[in-house]
Amino acid sequence: MAVDDAQGELFAPVSYTLRPALIGADGAPPFIVIGCSREKRRESAPAEKLYISSRFKASLALVHALAAPHAVLSAKHGIVASGALLEPYDLHLSALSAAEQEAWARQALEELRTCARGRSVTLLATSEYVEPLINANNNSGKPLNVQAPWSALGKPDVGVWLSQAKRMVGRIHDLKSLYSWISDQRSGGHVLDFWELSKKSVPKRGVYIFLDRQEPNFLQIHPRIVRVGTHGVSQGSMATLRGRLRNHLGPATEVGNHRGSIFRLHVGRAMLEAEQRGAHLPTWGAGQDADARVKAVEADHEIAVSRYLRELEVALIAIDDEPAKGSLRASVEAQLIALCSEGMRTIDTPSDHWLGRSSPIALIRGSGLWNIRGVGADYDPNGRGSVSTIVER
């Protein structure tokens, strides 16, 4: 191996598996198993209180925040219910022979199969405990869906994982709350079919959330959030929410203007990439305006974009504040984009067939949003413009 290659591996950033370890395929939390620790109380206690290491406590706090079913993994007892009363003991898995470890793993796996009840399983345990279980699972007739996010991490990295997982759990909670709010708005008739925009009442000012019916959200409930935006926040702007939405949708003729809507531009460019027709329409996105001849050539593609957009839903958050960069509207927009995309660790993973997967822009492909500005920024659950701001309003 070349020296440069070796150094590349040595200094490659650690990869942290978060979402699959915290969200099952059905959107529900997995069954989580917390590895025991050497540090214990000196008196008998329920399993979740017997172990007192900082790692164990942080893992337990994470599980409770996620409201996930869970158990403890013990070298002496195998899979233990969190409330089971245990006596202090001094046994580490490394003290067992290879054959004893294999027997321990097979027994623990059978107990785990019963406890999980069809859920995926996340093992929050170090590699010494994970490897025998993974081997037993791989050799079983019906292997469980198991995530072991710490298996390749050192002790310092486990602490980083727990910190990042805590942030993601907070985002999961708030994104779930946002979808619940949207569902309530839909029941009250306040979520629009975008094609019906001209027939519906729209607040003068606010924030919009586009949802794609063809995209399942992380709860496996249609539709998924695919864009967040607002309108004129520069001081003195006269732009309205309806005007901004009309720019996105286009007129009744469906021949919109992608130079007046970044949303249309992104969608149209992804369509060209998906169809490998970019070379046939090189003017798309070129310049702030175009003459009649160019617009005529682009007309059919503008119509295709309009027909794609008109199938979306849009939820509206009425916020009638004056245009300003520090406005509540600007804060809500930024916070919701961050909620969906913090660190490019999406909770709502876009499907393989989502049109945005064909976008030439990595931020769109990776985030599942037709947004660029603010994508990947940190979400502040206690800050101005967070989901609690919306729900409380």
C-alpha positions in Angstrom: 0.0 0.0 0.0 1.3 3.4 -0.9 2.2 5.8 2.0 -0.4 8.3 0.9 -3.1 5.7 0.8 -2.2 4.6 4.3 -2.3 8.1 5.6 -5.6 8.6 3.9 -7.1 5.7 5.9 -5.4 6.8 9.1 -6.8 10.3 9.0 -10.2 9.5 7.4 -13.1 10.9 9.5 -14.9 8.5 11.7 -18.3 7.5 10.2 -21.1 7.5 12.8 -24.2 5.4 12.1 -27.1 7.3 13.6 -30.5 7.1 11.8 -30.6 3.3 11.3 -29.7 2.9 15.0 -32.5 5.2 16.2 -35.4 4.7 13.7 -36.8 1.3 12.6 -38.1 0.7 9.1 -41.6 1.4 10.2 -40.6 4.8 11.8 -40.9 3.4 15.3 -37.9 3.2 17.6 -36.0 -0.1 17.5 -35.5 -2.4 20.5 -32.4 -1.1 22.1 -29.9 -3.2 24.1 -27.6 -1.3 26.4 -24.3 -3.0 27.3 -23.4 -3.3 30.9 -20.4 -1.6 32.5 -17.7 -2.5 35.0 -18.8 0.3 37.3 -21.7 -0.8 39.5 -23.4 0.0 42.7 -22.3 -2.0 45.7 -25.9 -3.0 46.6 -28.6 -4.8 44.6 -30.6 -2.6 42.2 -32.8 -2.7 39.1 -30.6 -3.4 36.1 -30.9 0.1 34.7 -29.7 1.6 38.0 -27.1 -1.0 38.9 -24.6 0.2 36.3 -23.2 3.7 36.9 -20.7 4.5 34.2 -21.2 7.7 32.4 -21.6 5.7 29.1 -24.3 3.6 30.5 -26.2 6.6 32.0 -26.0 8.5 28.7 -27.2 5.5 26.8 -30.1 5.0 29.2 -31.0 8.7 28.9 -31.0 8.4 25.1 -33.3 5.4 25.2 -35.8 7.2 27.5 -35.8 10.3 25.3 -36.5 8.1 22.3 -39.2 6.2 24.3 -37.7 3.0 22.9 -38.3 -0.5 24.4 -35.0 -1.7 25.8 -33.1 -4.2 27.9 -29.6 -4.5 29.4 -26.9 -6.8 28.1 -24.9 -8.5 30.9 -21.9 -10.8 30.8 -23.4 -12.8 33.6 -27.1 -12.7 32.9 -27.4 -12.2 29.1 -30.5 -10.1 28.2 -32.0 -8.5 31.3 -35.2 -6.5 31.6 -34.3 -3.0 32.7 -36.4 -3.3 35.9 -35.0 -6.7 36.9 -33.4 -6.7 40.4 -29.7 -7.7 40.2 -27.0 -8.3 42.7 -23.6 -6.7 42.1 -21.2 -9.0 40.3 -17.7 -8.9 38.8 -17.6 -10.7 35.5 -16.4 -9.4 32.1 -17.1 -11.3 28.9 -13.4 -11.5 28.2 -13.1 -13.8 31.2 -15.1 -16.5 29.4 -13.6 -19.0 27.0 -14.5 -18.8 23.3 -16.9 -21.7 23.7 -18.6 -20.1 26.7 -18.9 -16.8 24.8 -20.5 -18.6 21.9 -23.0 -20.3 24.2 -23.7 -16.9 25.9 -24.3 -15.2 22.6 -26.7 -18.0 21.4 -28.7 -17.7 24.5 -28.8 -13.9 24.5 -29.9 -14.0 20.9 -32.8 -16.2 21.6 -33.9 -14.0 24.5 -33.5 -11.0 22.2 -35.6 -12.5 19.5 -38.4 -12.9 22.1 -38.1 -9.4 23.5 -37.8 -7.6 20.1 -41.1 -8.9 18.8 -40.3 -8.2 15.2 -38.6 -4.8 15.7 -35.1 -4.1 14.5 -32.5 -4.3 17.2 -29.8 -1.7 18.2 -26.9 -2.8 20.3 -25.3 0.0 22.3 -22.4 -2.1 23.4 -18.7 -2.3 22.8 -17.2 -4.7 20.2 -16.3 -7.3 22.8 -20.0 -7.9 23.5 -21.2 -7.1 20.0 -19.0 -9.5 18.0 -20.2 -12.8 19.6 -23.8 -11.6 19.2 -23.3 -10.6 15.5 -21.7 -13.9 14.8 -24.5 -15.9 16.4 -27.0 -13.8 14.6 -25.3 -14.3 11.2 -25.2 -18.1 11.8 -28.9 -18.3 12.8 -31.6 -19.5 10.5 -33.6 -16.3 10.8 -31.2 -13.5 11.6 -32.6 -10.4 13.3 -32.1 -6.9 11.7 -29.3 -5.7 14.0 -27.5 -2.4 14.1 -24.3 -2.1 16.1 -23.2 1.5 15.8 -20.3 1.3 18.2 -18.7 -1.9 16.8 -15.9 0.1 15.0 -15.6 3.0 17.4 -13.0 3.7 20.1 -14.1 4.9 23.5 -13.8 8.7 22.7 -15.8 8.1 19.6 -18.6 6.4 21.5 -19.0 9.6 23.5 -19.2 11.6 20.3 -21.8 9.2 18.9 -23.9 9.6 22.0 -23.8 13.4 21.8 -24.8 13.3 18.1 -27.5 10.7 18.7 -28.9 12.9 21.5 -29.2 15.8 18.9 -30.9 13.5 16.4 -33.4 12.2 18.9 -34.4 15.8 19.7 -34.9 16.4 15.9 -36.9 13.2 15.6 -39.2 14.4 18.4 -39.6 17.8 16.8 -40.1 16.5 13.2 -42.7 14.1 14.5 -44.4 17.1 16.2 -44.3 19.0 13.0 -45.9 16.2 11.0 -48.6 16.0 13.7 -49.2 19.7 13.4 -49.4 19.4 9.6 -51.9 16.5 10.0 -54.1 18.7 12.2 -53.9 21.5 9.6 -54.8 19.1 6.9 -57.9 18.0 8.9 -58.9 21.6 9.3 -58.6 22.3 5.5 -55.4 24.4 5.9 -53.1 22.2 3.7 -53.6 23.0 0.0 -53.4 20.9 -3.1 -51.0 23.2 -4.9 -52.9 23.1 -8.1 -55.9 24.7 -6.3 -53.9 27.7 -5.1 -56.1 30.2 -7.0 -59.2 28.9 -5.3 -57.9 29.0 -1.7 -57.4 31.7 0.9 -53.7 32.4 1.6 -52.3 34.6 4.4 -50.6 37.8 3.4 -47.4 36.7 4.9 -46.0 33.4 6.2 -43.9 30.4 5.6 -44.7 27.5 3.3 -43.9 23.8 3.5 -44.1 21.7 0.4 -45.0 18.0 0.7 -44.6 15.3 -1.9 -47.4 12.7 -1.9 -45.1 10.2 -3.6 -42.6 10.4 -0.9 -43.1 8.6 2.5 -41.8 10.4 5.5 -39.8 8.7 8.2 -43.0 7.6 9.9 -44.0 5.9 6.7 -47.0 8.2 6.4 -47.3 10.2 3.1 -46.3 12.8 2.2 -42.7 14.0 3.0 -41.5 17.6 3.4 -39.5 18.5 0.3 -39.1 22.2 0.5 -39.4 25.1 3.0 -39.5 28.7 2.1 -40.9 32.2 2.7 -41.0 35.4 0.7 -39.4 38.9 0.8 -37.6 39.4 4.1 -35.6 42.4 2.9 -36.7 45.6 4.6 -39.3 47.4 2.5 -40.2 44.3 0.4 -43.8 44.3 -0.8 -43.8 40.6 -1.7 -46.7 38.5 -0.5 -47.0 34.8 0.3 -49.5 34.2 -2.5 -47.3 36.0 -5.0 -44.3 33.8 -4.1 -46.4 30.7 -4.4 -47.8 31.8 -7.8 -44.2 32.3 -9.0 -43.5 28.7 -8.1 -46.7 27.3 -9.6 -46.8 29.3 -12.8 -49.9 30.7 -14.6 -53.0 28.9 -15.8 -51.2 28.2 -19.1 -48.6 26.3 -17.1 -45.8 28.1 -18.9 -44.0 29.4 -15.8 -40.8 31.3 -15.4 -38.0 29.4 -13.8 -35.9 32.6 -13.7 -38.3 34.0 -11.2 -38.5 30.8 -9.0 -35.4 29.0 -7.8 -37.7 26.1 -6.9 -38.8 25.7 -10.6 -35.1 26.1 -11.7 -34.0 23.2 -9.4 -36.9 20.9 -10.4 -36.4 21.6 -14.1 -32.7 21.0 -13.9 -33.2 17.7 -12.2 -35.7 16.7 -14.9 -33.1 17.4 -17.6 -30.5 15.4 -15.8 -32.9 12.4 -15.2 -33.8 12.4 -18.9 -30.2 13.1 -20.0 -31.4 16.1 -22.0 -29.3 18.9 -20.5 -27.5 19.4 -23.7 -30.8 19.9 -25.5 -31.8 22.8 -23.3 -28.5 24.7 -22.4 -30.4 27.9 -21.7 -32.2 26.5 -18.7 -31.1 28.7 -15.7 -28.9 31.0 -17.8 -29.3 34.7 -17.0 -31.8 36.7 -15.1 -34.1 37.0 -18.2 -34.4 35.7 -21.7 -35.9 36.9 -25.0 -39.1 35.6 -26.5 -37.3 33.1 -28.7 -35.5 31.4 -25.8 -38.6 31.3 -23.7 -40.5 29.7 -26.6 -37.9 26.9 -26.8 -38.1 26.4 -23.0 -42.0 26.5 -22.9 -42.5 22.7 -23.0 -40.1 22.2 -20.2 -41.7 24.9 -18.1 -45.0 23.1 -18.6 -43.5 19.8 -17.4 -42.1 21.6 -14.3 -45.6 23.1 -13.6 -47.2 19.7 -13.9 -44.7 18.2 -11.4 -45.2 21.0 -8.9 -49.0 21.1 -9.1 -49.2 17.5 -7.6 -47.5 18.7 -4.4 -49.3 19.7 -1.2 -48.4 22.9 0.6 -48.9 23.7 4.3 -49.0 27.4 5.2 -47.8 29.0 8.5 -49.4 32.4 8.8 -46.8 34.9 10.3 -47.8 38.5 9.5 -44.5 40.2 10.5 -42.8 43.1 8.7 -40.1 42.2 6.2 -36.6 42.0 7.9 -33.7 39.6 7.9 -34.4 39.0 11.6 -38.1 38.4 11.2 -39.8 35.5 12.7 -40.6 34.2 9.2 -36.9 34.1 8.4 -36.2 32.3 11.6 -38.9 29.7 11.1 -37.7 29.1 7.5 -34.1 28.6 8.6 -35.0 26.4 11.6 -37.2 24.0 9.6 -34.6 23.6 6.9 -32.1 22.8 9.6 -34.5 20.4 11.3 -34.7 18.4 8.2 -31.1 18.5 7.2 -28.7 19.2 10.1 -25.2 18.0 9.3 -26.7 16.3 6.2 -28.0 13.6 8.5 -31.5 13.3 7.3 -34.3 11.8 9.2 -36.7 11.8 6.3 -34.6 9.9 3.8 -35.6 10.5 0.2 -36.7 7.5 -1.8 -34.5 6.1 -4.6 -37.0 7.3 -7.2 -37.4 10.9 -5.9 -36.7 13.3 -8.7 -34.2 15.3 -6.6 -31.9 12.3 -6.6 -31.1 13.4 -10.2 -30.2 16.9 -9.3 -26.7 18.0 -10.1 -26.6 19.7 -6.7 -25.2 17.5 -3.9 -27.1 19.4 -1.2 -30.4 18.6 -2.9 -29.6 15.0 -3.5 -28.3 14.4 0.1 -30.9 16.4 2.1 -34.1 15.3 0.3 -35.0 19.0 0.0 -35.4 21.3 -2.9 -33.4 23.8 -0.9 -29.8 25.0 -0.9 -29.5 27.9 1.5 -29.3 26.8 5.1 -29.2 23.1 4.3 -27.0 21.2 6.8 -27.1 24.0 9.4 -27.7 23.3 13.1 -31.2 23.1 14.4 -31.9 24.8 17.8 -35.0 23.1 19.4 -35.2 25.9 22.0 -34.5 28.7 19.7 -36.7 31.3 17.9 -38.5 29.7 15.0 -38.3 26.1 16.2 -41.2 23.6 15.9 -42.4 24.6 19.4 -42.8 28.2 18.0 -45.1 26.9 15.3 -47.1 24.5 17.5 -47.7 27.1 20.2 -48.9 29.6 17.7 
